[in-house]
């Protein structure tokens, strides 16, 4: 299930409040400022800092 474009436009990184982008596989959201990846589970973004993992492009 893809993330709605309108939802993606209003979401921000909970840590730095920066812009986030969708991964190529559409399985997570990336904050390039913090280098964190927030997972998407069952079509729902999990925007909790404790759930984020380090992002290595």
Buried (B, 14 or more C-beta within 10 A) or exposed (E): EEBEEEEBEEBBBBBEEEBBEBBEEEEBBBBBEBEBBBBBEEEEBBBEEEBBEEBEE
